């Protein structure tokens, strides 16, 4: 198992290097710069700022300096927030992003698995049609369109929930962001679970269990649930990745003080350090989550390790 995990980890190194390289050169070669504004700075100040952030050096030298700093664990300074480094800003926003992301991840799994099992057990009946309709909304409409509708209905018209902000950290401020972030992933998990459960329920070992007189509840929970979860487990890694990257938009819409707000502001202000640091952080986190899912899948299916 350790050899398998180490081999998977080694394959991520060139992926991270290519992603950092592409992102670095796209940012540096794009028109404009971090110190361009409505009121241009004096040339002497611009020269000092460029020297301070190594922007006066050739592009290839800037790249080597940045890659060397990243290999030492230094994500560099923020170009627009002098009081905080990139790593410090990420650590400030990380608890908020993780809170929303983990709650949405748990909600997506619970709702997706439950609705998928219900759709399979009541196939082509009213519960199946009802869950299918709700799932279709989550699959067709993106979260940046669902969010304003829920804000308008539950925040403005009914005044049941806050329309945005973190407030005092009360659960009411998390309800709408978590639902918006989890909806589409719960829909995908539900579709996977429904199809897999229908296939498993028609398998020969399930018919044998029923022939032995085992009740429907035990048949589903003891015999059908585990093999039906295999496609869902393989999807959890990409789902966690999509939840983390999707939180960038959701945090901006609801005004949450997470990493997404720092990333959006950095992209608008051309803050090279913050944009690159956020990309590297999210990429490392996504790779780690996918590695955990790969190990879990290899544990469930021993044939994966031999391959």
Secondary structure, 3 states (H helix, E strand, C coil): CHHHHHHHHHHHHHHHHHHHHHHHHHHHHCCCCCCCCCCCCCHHHHHHHHHHCCCCCCHHHHHHHHHHHHHCCCCCECCCCCCCEHHHHHHHHHHHHHHHHHHHHHHHHHHHHHHHHHHHHCCCCHHHHHHHHHHHHHHHCCHHHHHHHHHHHHHHHCCCCCCCCCCCCCCHHHHHHHHHHHHHHHHHHHHHHHHHHHHHHCCHHHHHHHHCCCCHHHHHHHHHHHHHCHHHHHHHHHHHHHHHHHHHHHHHHHCCCCHHHHHHHHHHHCCHHHHHHHHHHHHHHHHHHHHHHHHHHHHHCHHHHHC
